[in-house]
Amino acid sequence: MSEWSPRFGHDTTGADIPLSRATVHEHVRSALDNLAVETIDVLLYHRDDPARPVAELADTLVSLVEAGYARRVGASNWPAERLSALAAELAGRGHLPVASYQFSLAEPDPALLSGSLHADTAVLDVVRAHPLPLLSWSSHARGYFARTEPRQVNGGPDPNDTEDNRARRRRCRELAEQLGSRPETVALAWTLHHPEVWPSIGPRTTEQIDNSLQARRVTLTEEQVDWLRYGGR
């Protein structure tokens, strides 16, 4: 059986939509028709609607499950405090939400993320406290650790190309040489080291798939995990 994990909260132009129950149900029914499925495995709010109480948004998610439209529900790109409140509201209704954020060894410049949120310490604290499964996207940081030269992303600067991330990439290369691996494989192994995280990847070649799968065979110590992120602090 194929698994579907759509996110909703934007119209076809990318503009935000109001997350009223009627609008959400309308968009989800459209998604079901487009996917030609009866039920979506994991359905996520792709954005928050801060004008609405979290309890209302939680009720809407539960209504999607009760209608048979989704098996699991959750949120992506919510501020940590709102995610925590949503998790509590859904737990009180018998549901464990799924969280989805950008998360990798590279911590992107938030000013260049165009509204998307990185799973920072505050978000990870929420994930661990409730506890929530975290579906991490851009786990390879758009191939940042496989390159040595900067490149543009969507016609603009790469949000991952910061001084801190360049240092992390150098440390990945150093450790990869010691382990007989590749820097992008070591970077993904760093993400896999976090037990609450389920990283997603977007390979374009079989070689990239193989390099990613090798990350499961790379065992990092706590000292190496800390060193990859922070260096010799």
PyMOL commands that set and color helices and strands:
alter all, ss='L'
color gray80, all
select helices_A, chain A and resi 21-35+54-66+80-91+110-112+121-129+141-146+163-179+183-192+206-217+222-230
alter helices_A, ss='H'
color red, helices_A
select strands_A, chain A and resi 7-8+40-45+70-76+98-102+134-137+197-199
alter strands_A, ss='S'
color yellow, strands_A
deselect
rebuild
show_as cartoon
